[in-house]
C-alpha cells in the first residue's frame, strides 16, 4: 500500500512526540488553515508539545471562538477565503493584544499583504510552506520566549528527517 502525504505527516508527528516530552504549560494555541489535513497536522504537532490547541478551517470561526477563549498564540495560513491570515491576526490582537502570531504561507502573493500590514504599523513573523515540524517548534519557542523540554530542535536528529 503506498504512503500518502497525510500518512507521512502523521508518522513524522508521532516520532517527534516520542522524541520530545511535552512541556507542562498549557499555552492556548489556535491553528487556522483552510486545508483540513494541514490544520489537523499542525494541531497534532502542538498537542505533542503540551499546548491546549483548537484548530479551525474557517478563519471566521476562529475569530468568533477567540471572543470566549483568548488564545496566547495564533498559527495561521495567510491565503484563505473569507478572511486572510493577516486580517485574522489583527482581529486576534484586538481581542488579546498579547497574542503571539505566526503566519505561514505557500503563496507568493503573501508578500503584498505583509507589505500592506507593515505600512499600517503591523509586523508578523512568517514561515514558508511546507515547514519542517522541528523548524516550526523552534520558531514557536522563540516567539513565546519559552524554554521547552528537549528544545534542541536542530535538524540533525536523524529520526526526524
C-alpha positions as YAML, in Angstrom:
chain: A
units: angstrom
residues:
- id: 1
  name: UNK
  ca: [0.00, 0.00, 0.00]
- id: 2
  name: UNK
  ca: [1.57, 3.36, -1.00]
- id: 3
  name: UNK
  ca: [2.08, 6.10, 1.59]
- id: 4
  name: UNK
  ca: [0.02, 9.26, 1.22]
- id: 5
  name: UNK
  ca: [1.24, 12.72, 2.20]
- id: 6
  name: UNK
  ca: [-1.14, 12.74, 5.19]
- id: 7
  name: UNK
  ca: [0.31, 9.43, 6.43]
- id: 8
  name: UNK
  ca: [3.85, 10.81, 6.27]
- id: 9
  name: UNK
  ca: [2.83, 13.90, 8.29]
- id: 10
  name: UNK
  ca: [1.20, 11.79, 11.00]
- id: 11
  name: UNK
  ca: [4.20, 9.43, 11.05]
- id: 12
  name: UNK
  ca: [6.61, 12.36, 11.47]
- id: 13
  name: UNK
  ca: [4.49, 13.98, 14.17]
- id: 14
  name: UNK
  ca: [4.29, 10.71, 16.11]
- id: 15
  name: UNK
  ca: [8.08, 10.38, 16.07]
- id: 16
  name: UNK
  ca: [8.56, 13.97, 17.19]
- id: 17
  name: UNK
  ca: [6.10, 13.35, 20.02]
- id: 18
  name: UNK
  ca: [8.15, 10.37, 21.18]
- id: 19
  name: UNK
  ca: [11.46, 12.23, 20.89]
- id: 20
  name: UNK
  ca: [10.48, 15.33, 22.86]
- id: 21
  name: UNK
  ca: [8.44, 15.07, 26.06]
- id: 22
  name: UNK
  ca: [5.62, 17.58, 26.42]
- id: 23
  name: UNK
  ca: [6.02, 20.79, 28.39]
- id: 24
  name: UNK
  ca: [3.83, 21.21, 31.46]
- id: 25
  name: UNK
  ca: [2.46, 24.64, 30.48]
- id: 26
  name: UNK
  ca: [-0.90, 24.94, 28.84]
- id: 27
  name: UNK
  ca: [-0.43, 27.75, 26.36]
- id: 28
  name: UNK
  ca: [-3.66, 28.14, 24.39]
- id: 29
  name: UNK
  ca: [-2.97, 27.94, 20.65]
- id: 30
  name: UNK
  ca: [-5.33, 28.44, 17.73]
- id: 31
  name: UNK
  ca: [-4.34, 26.83, 14.43]
- id: 32
  name: UNK
  ca: [-6.11, 28.06, 11.29]
- id: 33
  name: UNK
  ca: [-5.75, 26.68, 7.77]
- id: 34
  name: UNK
  ca: [-8.44, 26.20, 5.14]
- id: 35
  name: UNK
  ca: [-6.92, 22.79, 4.33]
- id: 36
  name: UNK
  ca: [-8.15, 20.37, 6.98]
- id: 37
  name: UNK
  ca: [-5.18, 17.99, 6.73]
- id: 38
  name: UNK
  ca: [-2.75, 20.85, 7.39]
- id: 39
  name: UNK
  ca: [-4.80, 22.25, 10.30]
- id: 40
  name: UNK
  ca: [-5.06, 18.76, 11.83]
- id: 41
  name: UNK
  ca: [-1.36, 18.03, 11.38]
- id: 42
  name: UNK
  ca: [-0.33, 21.31, 12.96]
- id: 43
  name: UNK
  ca: [-2.74, 20.64, 15.81]
- id: 44
  name: UNK
  ca: [-1.04, 17.28, 16.43]
- id: 45
  name: UNK
  ca: [2.40, 18.89, 16.42]
- id: 46
  name: UNK
  ca: [1.35, 21.47, 19.01]
- id: 47
  name: UNK
  ca: [-0.54, 18.95, 21.12]
- id: 48
  name: UNK
  ca: [2.64, 16.87, 21.24]
- id: 49
  name: UNK
  ca: [4.36, 19.84, 22.89]
- id: 50
  name: UNK
  ca: [1.68, 20.28, 25.56]
- id: 51
  name: UNK
  ca: [-0.27, 23.17, 24.05]
- id: 52
  name: UNK
  ca: [-4.02, 23.41, 24.55]
- id: 53
  name: UNK
  ca: [-4.98, 23.55, 20.86]
- id: 54
  name: UNK
  ca: [-8.05, 24.34, 18.81]
- id: 55
  name: UNK
  ca: [-7.85, 24.02, 15.05]
- id: 56
  name: UNK
  ca: [-10.11, 25.70, 12.53]
- id: 57
  name: UNK
  ca: [-10.58, 25.51, 8.77]
- id: 58
  name: UNK
  ca: [-12.70, 28.67, 8.73]
- id: 59
  name: UNK
  ca: [-10.96, 31.83, 9.95]
- id: 60
  name: UNK
  ca: [-14.32, 33.38, 10.87]
- id: 61
  name: UNK
  ca: [-14.93, 30.51, 13.31]
- id: 62
  name: UNK
  ca: [-11.53, 31.14, 14.89]
- id: 63
  name: UNK
  ca: [-12.26, 34.86, 15.27]
- id: 64
  name: UNK
  ca: [-15.59, 34.07, 16.93]
- id: 65
  name: UNK
  ca: [-14.05, 31.46, 19.27]
- id: 66
  name: UNK
  ca: [-11.36, 33.95, 20.33]
- id: 67
  name: UNK
  ca: [-14.02, 36.10, 21.98]
- id: 68
  name: UNK
  ca: [-14.63, 33.32, 24.53]
- id: 69
  name: UNK
  ca: [-11.15, 31.75, 24.71]
- id: 70
  name: UNK
  ca: [-8.43, 34.32, 24.32]
- id: 71
  name: UNK
  ca: [-5.57, 32.41, 22.66]
- id: 72
  name: UNK
  ca: [-1.97, 33.03, 23.69]
- id: 73
  name: UNK
  ca: [-0.73, 32.00, 20.26]
- id: 74
  name: UNK
  ca: [-2.12, 32.01, 16.72]
- id: 75
  name: UNK
  ca: [-0.64, 29.91, 13.93]
- id: 76
  name: UNK
  ca: [-2.44, 30.73, 10.70]
- id: 77
  name: UNK
  ca: [-2.22, 30.36, 6.95]
- id: 78
  name: UNK
  ca: [-2.24, 33.68, 5.12]
- id: 79
  name: UNK
  ca: [-4.23, 32.96, 1.96]
- id: 80
  name: UNK
  ca: [-7.72, 31.79, 2.97]
- id: 81
  name: UNK
  ca: [-11.26, 32.54, 1.82]
- id: 82
  name: UNK
  ca: [-13.48, 34.94, 3.79]
- id: 83
  name: UNK
  ca: [-10.67, 36.37, 5.92]
- id: 84
  name: UNK
  ca: [-6.95, 36.22, 5.23]
- id: 85
  name: UNK
  ca: [-4.46, 35.36, 7.95]
- id: 86
  name: UNK
  ca: [-3.29, 38.94, 8.43]
- id: 87
  name: UNK
  ca: [-6.85, 40.16, 8.93]
- id: 88
  name: UNK
  ca: [-7.40, 37.30, 11.37]
- id: 89
  name: UNK
  ca: [-4.20, 38.19, 13.24]
- id: 90
  name: UNK
  ca: [-5.36, 41.79, 13.59]
- id: 91
  name: UNK
  ca: [-8.72, 40.64, 14.97]
- id: 92
  name: UNK
  ca: [-6.94, 38.34, 17.45]
- id: 93
  name: UNK
  ca: [-4.72, 41.19, 18.64]
- id: 94
  name: UNK
  ca: [-7.80, 43.39, 19.13]
- id: 95
  name: UNK
  ca: [-9.21, 40.69, 21.42]
- id: 96
  name: UNK
  ca: [-5.89, 39.80, 23.08]
- id: 97
  name: UNK
  ca: [-3.07, 42.31, 22.46]
- id: 98
  name: UNK
  ca: [-0.53, 39.86, 23.91]
- id: 99
  name: UNK
  ca: [-1.39, 37.10, 21.41]
- id: 100
  name: UNK
  ca: [1.74, 35.89, 19.61]
- id: 101
  name: UNK
  ca: [1.17, 35.38, 15.90]
- id: 102
  name: UNK
  ca: [2.99, 33.19, 13.41]
- id: 103
  name: UNK
  ca: [1.86, 33.25, 9.79]
- id: 104
  name: UNK
  ca: [2.73, 30.64, 7.21]
- id: 105
  name: UNK
  ca: [2.08, 30.51, 3.50]
- id: 106
  name: UNK
  ca: [2.96, 28.72, 0.34]
- id: 107
  name: UNK
  ca: [1.92, 31.53, -1.98]
- id: 108
  name: UNK
  ca: [3.93, 34.41, -3.37]
- id: 109
  name: UNK
  ca: [1.00, 36.86, -3.08]
- id: 110
  name: UNK
  ca: [1.58, 36.89, 0.67]
- id: 111
  name: UNK
  ca: [4.37, 39.46, 0.38]
- id: 112
  name: UNK
  ca: [1.92, 42.11, -0.85]
- id: 113
  name: UNK
  ca: [-0.37, 41.53, 2.13]
- id: 114
  name: UNK
  ca: [2.58, 41.68, 4.56]
- id: 115
  name: UNK
  ca: [3.84, 44.90, 2.98]
- id: 116
  name: UNK
  ca: [0.39, 46.50, 3.35]
- id: 117
  name: UNK
  ca: [0.20, 45.41, 7.01]
- id: 118
  name: UNK
  ca: [3.71, 46.80, 7.56]
- id: 119
  name: UNK
  ca: [2.67, 50.17, 6.14]
- id: 120
  name: UNK
  ca: [-0.06, 50.22, 8.80]
- id: 121
  name: UNK
  ca: [2.46, 49.52, 11.57]
- id: 122
  name: UNK
  ca: [1.84, 45.79, 11.98]
- id: 123
  name: UNK
  ca: [4.65, 43.24, 11.98]
- id: 124
  name: UNK
  ca: [4.24, 39.49, 11.77]
- id: 125
  name: UNK
  ca: [6.67, 36.60, 11.61]
- id: 126
  name: UNK
  ca: [6.13, 34.21, 8.70]
- id: 127
  name: UNK
  ca: [7.27, 30.74, 7.71]
- id: 128
  name: UNK
  ca: [7.07, 29.31, 4.20]
- id: 129
  name: UNK
  ca: [5.07, 26.16, 3.48]
- id: 130
  name: UNK
  ca: [5.97, 23.40, 3.66]
- id: 131
  name: UNK
  ca: [7.62, 23.84, 7.05]
- id: 132
  name: UNK
  ca: [9.55, 21.11, 8.83]
- id: 133
  name: UNK
  ca: [7.92, 20.35, 12.21]
- id: 134
  name: UNK
  ca: [11.19, 20.98, 14.08]
- id: 135
  name: UNK
  ca: [11.60, 24.38, 12.41]
- id: 136
  name: UNK
  ca: [8.01, 25.19, 13.35]
- id: 137
  name: UNK
  ca: [8.53, 24.24, 17.00]
- id: 138
  name: UNK
  ca: [11.77, 26.19, 17.18]
- id: 139
  name: UNK
  ca: [10.12, 29.34, 15.81]
- id: 140
  name: UNK
  ca: [7.16, 28.98, 18.20]
- id: 141
  name: UNK
  ca: [9.52, 28.64, 21.19]
- id: 142
  name: UNK
  ca: [11.36, 31.76, 20.01]
- id: 143
  name: UNK
  ca: [8.13, 33.76, 19.66]
- id: 144
  name: UNK
  ca: [6.71, 32.68, 23.00]
- id: 145
  name: UNK
  ca: [10.05, 33.11, 24.73]
- id: 146
  name: UNK
  ca: [9.62, 29.72, 26.32]
- id: 147
  name: UNK
  ca: [12.09, 27.04, 27.09]
- id: 148
  name: UNK
  ca: [10.58, 23.72, 26.10]
- id: 149
  name: UNK
  ca: [12.00, 20.39, 27.25]
- id: 150
  name: UNK
  ca: [14.11, 18.85, 24.53]
- id: 151
  name: UNK
  ca: [14.31, 22.26, 22.88]
- id: 152
  name: UNK
  ca: [17.38, 21.43, 20.84]
- id: 153
  name: UNK
  ca: [15.23, 21.28, 17.73]
- id: 154
  name: UNK
  ca: [18.21, 21.03, 15.41]
- id: 155
  name: UNK
  ca: [17.50, 19.16, 12.23]
- id: 156
  name: UNK
  ca: [20.50, 16.93, 12.83]
- id: 157
  name: UNK
  ca: [18.24, 14.46, 14.64]
- id: 158
  name: UNK
  ca: [18.21, 11.65, 12.10]
- id: 159
  name: UNK
  ca: [14.86, 10.12, 13.14]
- id: 160
  name: UNK
  ca: [13.02, 13.36, 12.37]
- id: 161
  name: UNK
  ca: [14.20, 13.63, 8.79]
...
